[in-house]
Amino acid sequence: MSWTPLLLLGAIAFFGTAACKPEISQENINAVNTRFDKLEKTGKKSLSPKEVESILGQPDRVENATLELETQKKEVPVTRYYYEQDGKTLELHFFDNKLINRVPGWNTPPETEPKKP
C-alpha cells in the first residue's frame, strides 16, 4: 500500500481547514459594542484585547502605533487590530490594553479619528 494518497489527503484536509476562518457577524460586533457601552457607563475599565478576541477571534493584522492626544501636545502608544472579511476591514484601537472606541459595523463607515484615550 502506498502512503502517498494518504499523505496527500491529509495535506488537503489540513490546508483546507487552515484556510477557513470564522466569519464575523453583525451579532459579534453588537456583542462587543454592548459590552463596551456597559463598561463605559459604569466607569470601569474597557474591554481588553483578549476579551475582544474571545468574541471576534484573532485579528488578521496587529500594529503598534501612536495617537495624538486632543488636550495635550503628546502622543500615546496604541495597538490597532485589523479584521478583514469579504474585502472590508474593521479597525479597532486599544490604549493601555483597553478598547477605546466602539466597533463600526460592516456596513457603517469608520470614524475618521478614533476617540482619544
N, C-alpha and C positions, 0 to 999 in steps of 0.2 A: 504494500500500500504506500502510495506517495504522500508525503506531508505537504507538498506544495499547495494542493487545493484547500487544505485545512488552514494553512498559514494565510493564504490569500483571503479566504472567507473571514478569518479573524481580523485581518488588517482592515478589510472593508467595514466590518462591524465597528471596530474601534474608531476609525476616522469618520464614519457616518454619524456616530453618536457624539463625537467630539465637536463636529461642526454644528450640531443642534444646540441652540441656546434658547432658554425660556423667553417668551415674549413678555414685554412689559405692557400690561393693560392699563386702561384709564383707572380701573379699580385699584391697581397697585399705587398709581400716582396719588389718587384720592386718599389712600390709607396713609401715605407719608405726610400729605398736607394736613389731614385731620389730626394726626399725632403732633405735627409741628405746631398747629394752631393751639391745641390743648396745652402743650408745654409753654408756649409763648404767653398764653393768658394767665397761667399760674405763676409765671415769673421764674420757673425752674429752667435748668439747662435745656438746650435744644437737643435734637437728635444727633447722635454720634455717627461717624461713617459706618461703623459696624451695624448700627440699628437700621440705617438706610439700606445697606447691603442685604440685611435679612429680609427686606421687603422687595427691593428691586433686583437683587442679585449683584454679581460682581460687575463693576463698570468696565467698559471697553477700553478706557484710557484714563489715567490719573496724571495730573500735572500739579506741580508746586509753583506758585506764582506770588505776586504781591498785589495788594489792593490799597488804593489811596483812601485814607480816612477823610470824610467830608469836613469835620470840625478842626482837623489839625493838618499841618503840612508834614504828614508822616505816612509811611506805607507799612502795612502789616502783612505777614505771610498768610496765604490761603492755600487750600488744596482744592482743585477742581476735579470733579468726577464727570466723565462723559459717558453717556449711554447712547448707542446708535442702533436704530431699528428702521427698516424699510426706507432708508435714505434720509431719515430725520435724526436729529441729535437733541438729547436732553443734557443740559449743563447745570451741575449743582456746585455750590460754593460752601466750603467748610472753613471756619476760623476757630482756632483753638479746639479742634475736634468737635465742633458743633455746626450743624446746618444753619446757614444764616438767611436763607430765603426759601419761600415755597417753591415747589417743583412745578414748572409750567406743564400743562397737558400737551399731548402730541399735536393737538390742533390749535394750541394757544401760542401766539408769538412770544418769544422770550423777552424778559425785561431788558431794556437797553443796558442798564447797570444793575448789578446785584445790590441788595440792601447792605449798607455799610455796617460792620460789626460795632 
